[in-house]
């Protein structure tokens, strides 16, 4: 699934968040075959432009949006110029095709983060 640090992070979460994290990681890997996850800033990062963060009742999937046109930035939540996110509260909200498309959009962005 992921490197050992990411697997440990997933294993420490509530069961619902574990399922969401595993599903989102699978979607990331479909979009970017061979990408590895690593722990940075306390959460899993996939390359320089994607992160996952588990919260009490949801999981955020963060995307680099630096340099993207406004139309593409507006596909994500938040108002940041560098990073924006999506929130997932249940597996029913995870649509592989949409996530794969957004992951590929984020890969076009300028800078990555830490």
Order of alpha helices (4+ residues) and beta strands (2+ residues): alpha-alpha-beta-beta-beta-beta-alpha-beta-alpha
